[in-house]
Amino acid sequence: MDIAKAKIEVERLRGEIDRHNRLYYVEAKPVISDFEFDKLLERLIGLEKEFPGLVTPDSPSQRVGGEITKIFPSVVHREPMLSLANTYSIDEVADFFRRVEKLVEAEGGRTPEFVAELKFDGVAISLLYRDGVLVRGATRGDGSSGDDITANLRTIPTIPLGIPVSAGPLFGAQGSEVEVRGEVFMRKEDFEKLNEDRPEEDQFANPRNATAGTLKLQDSTEVARRRMSFVAYYIKGLDDQSMPHIDRLRRLDAMGFMTGRNYRLCKGIDDIAEFIGTWSEKRWKLPYETDGVVLKLNDVTLWDRLGATAKSPRWAIAYKYPAQQARTVLKDVVFQVGRLGTITPVAELKPVKLAGSTVSRSTLHNFDEIERLGVRVGDHVMIEKSGEVIPKVVSVVLEDRPSNTKPIDVPEVCPECGTALVRPEGEVSWYCPDESGCPAQKKGRILHFASRTAMDIRNLGDSLVDQLVRRGVVGDPGDLYRLDREQLESLERMGEKSAQNLLDALAESRKRGYERLLYALGIRHVGRATARELAHACPSIERLREAAEEELAAVPDIGPVIARSIRDYFGKPWVLEMLGKLEEAGLPFEAAEQKALVNRNFEGLSVIFTGGLERHDRQAASELVLERGGRVVTAVSKKTGLVVAGSEAGSKLDKALKLGVRVISEDEFEAML
């Protein structure tokens, strides 16, 4: 094929791919399978490799990711990205309407019109287009400045990499810039797929958490793998700066942006109340999460004149829907077994519609919670779902308690292996003590070992691990590295390609560091921060095995309880056998040579992160502290040097303030770096 024919085919493929992206993400009406879509993309990438001169910044091939970003540069927003004030009742919405009405009248305007839009539960970002091409994307951050995450945002199919000329005039002059703001979110289906192959303890609680965590990843290839979407709700840089807000939404749609389209022009409080009421139930049928309605003054020329408070504009507000509750019957209780042998009671419910889905199960956490609720089998109960994946039982309808209810007793034996259960002194949970034989514990340990924050073995999901354990092929993480293609291809739903993908992922996991391995081993009480301290104090597995309990207890952030747990762990025959397999497989049994410090700005400081950080995920923020001579700890005490508090910080912040520990914001943390 010559370059002229290649150019025609490349343009055809780009048009097809963009069309199918829009059908899938915006219209929710896909007409081809994922496999067929991938083939189109592979064909385009192949042609662009053969004819590199045909590659353009707005080609769909530029969405596949590949850049590794150690730190995201800071971006100052040209105009602050304010957050909206929240309201939870129609009466409060009416108060807002009257306030704006008075302000508009004072400006000489007439009765205000509002645009009602569904509130997407995602992460706010800003996109900058220069001459119609995406040049920068940034997070909201603290409102004044955010992080440049362009490489990650380019992977999102509903973010146009270029604005078509057919969308109409912008400012027109060369070098003109258009800013589009909106929300990155994850559709329900894509969120479920993301969680499907993750161990239970590593699953995201809700789509918003998954989106926020994904946008902070340093590997844009992984970001591309997690399918996210973008909805636009603001544009600045049009030729007609007085264009009403509702017309701006229509212009965004013409440019190729997803706007949700479920917006409406409201001419009074009755229209607004009707919109809110209509979507209270309809929203559950949408393919994405929405937790409320946003109201914006349609006359954009009044936005600047009405102004804003320190945090929120006076011309807009967000109405939040209350948490959804439903009444049902607790039919039975089953008991799940975790990787450490923990027994968790789970309620089997009479199926009931809640928050757009049918709920038939709910966690009861532990037997102390059962006692607190006073719940019995056969009770009428109230369940609640407020953004979490698993709904919870919040109360018992005691006045309607049937006469034949039964108490929920602690089982005498493990439901998976039949071993008598134990309850260690001072603990709320019951445990199965058969660590080496219980299939549920084996499965849980393998899933933890393979999880993203441990050895990150992709393609090793729940159903596959279940098969491997059930057939006796794998009994511990060490057996994973003895698997061969023939064994894997004999499993259900495992073809030649799937088997090779898993073998490749296992080979890749050998490159993870010693610190990651310590966490992946699943030693009780040893989380990522503790594993980091252990790796520093005992830079090899052999050294860790030989360390006395008193020596371990003296390591910062360890103490006698964790020290005893480590000593117990390395005294178990099945652990020593597993370690032998892992060492034979070539996993990192020693710490790599210490990197030179960037500076000593955190030397002598033990640092805790609490709440949501805008510019870094916890792992990246911890690395920044370590690179500057500090330590990262997980529990607040008088010895804690510094607490970095993000949004919605909770009990750790309260304790730090009570103890007089120094607390700083993420901006102050940035300055300290």
Secondary structure, 3 states (H helix, E strand, C coil): CCHHHHHHHHHHHHHHHHHHHHHHHCCCCCCCCHHHHHHHHHHHHHHHHHCHHHCCCCCHHHHCCCCECCCCCEEECCCCCCCCCEECCHHHHHHHHHHHHHHHHHCCCCCCCEEEEEEECCEEEEEEEECCEEEEEEECCCCCEEEECHHHHCCCCCCCCECCHHHCCCCCCCCCEEEEEEEEECCHHHHHHHHHCCCHHHCCCCHHHHHHHHHCCCEHHHHHHCCCEEEEEEEECCCCCCCCHHHHHHHHHHCCCCCCCCCEEECCHHHHHHHHHHHHHHHHHCCCCEEEEEEEECCHHHHHHHCECCCCECCEEEEECCCEEEEEEEEEEEEEECCCCEEEEEEEEEEEEECCEEEEEEECCCHHHHHHHCCCECCEEEEEECCCCCCEEEEECHHHCCCCCECCCCCCECCCCCCECECCCCCCCCECCCCCCCHHHHHHHHHHHHCCCCCCCCCCCHHHHHHHHHCCCCCCHHHHCCCCHHHHHCCCCCCHHHHHHHHHHHHHHCCCCHHHHHHHCCCCCCCHHHHHHHHHHCCEHHHHHHCCHHHHHCCCCCHHHHHHHHHHHHCCHHHHHHHHHHHHCCCCCECCCCCCCCCCCCCCCEEEEECECCCCCHHHHHHHHHCCCCEECCCCCCCCCEEEECECCCHHHHHHHHHCCCEECHHHHHHHC
